[in-house]
């Protein structure tokens, strides 16, 4: 699993677990980190380890402040989002006399996760190949105090079970919001232009122009709407504006008037109202 903005995960872990023997850190004895080691840890390609150049490191696009560490204890360019990379946390954790277990063995009753979870205080899991914290697992983890996602999302955690057991769930806000919004734009263009089926014709050594264009359209002039206009949804709207589309959104919190004017947005007070007029709808909100 390749995390492009992995330093964001490291920042939050430092913020939550550091700061002397107070708060959460004073109570923590064992850490259990689950990561995917599918990527070669010797990878030496470019790795983004900070926020975008046009976004101040200490403030996200919506004005929320973010952790501002004074130093890092790894070499920029190291791949940290794997078992061997250990999120760059081993030195930090073990220097504070805590046990640190890192594994990708997470499935089944005999997995490392299942065995270590019994006395773990903190579980850190990456979002795209996560360690599922089910109600059954949470019931066994009597010491568990904190479940961190090294990224964004908590749908791998039984939220009612953690509420019932007074366990804190945390994620790395804004760590990959831009990456996701760019992915959404890519999917919109790919689907509207019928790109993948057309590409498959080429891969098969043929070309059926009639088949390709029968489901291929210009995105220009279309009505594009997002369900939710938070960090990701708003970033999608901003990136779709140059395509000369009509932009719509639904959110329980209406955007500021100046943002609506800037992007020429149409606000809808219900999903039903929006989907009636849209050619494309993207959902940028948790589904649970």
Buried (B, 14 or more C-beta within 10 A) or exposed (E): BBBBBBBBBBBBBBBBBBEEEEEBBEEBEBBBBBBBBEBEBEBEEEBBBEBEEEBEBEBBBEEEEBBEEEEBEBEEEBBBBBBBBBBBBBEBBEEBEBBBBBBBBBEEEEBBBBBBBBBBBBBBBBBBBBBBBEEEBBEEBEBBBBBBBBBBBBEBBBBEBBEEBEBEBBBBBBBBBBBBBBEBBEEBBBBBBBBEBBEEBEEEEEEEEEBBEEEBEEBEEBBBBBBBBBBBBBBBBBBBBEBEBBBBBBBEEBBEEEBBEEBEBBBBEEBEBBBEEBBBBBEBBEEE
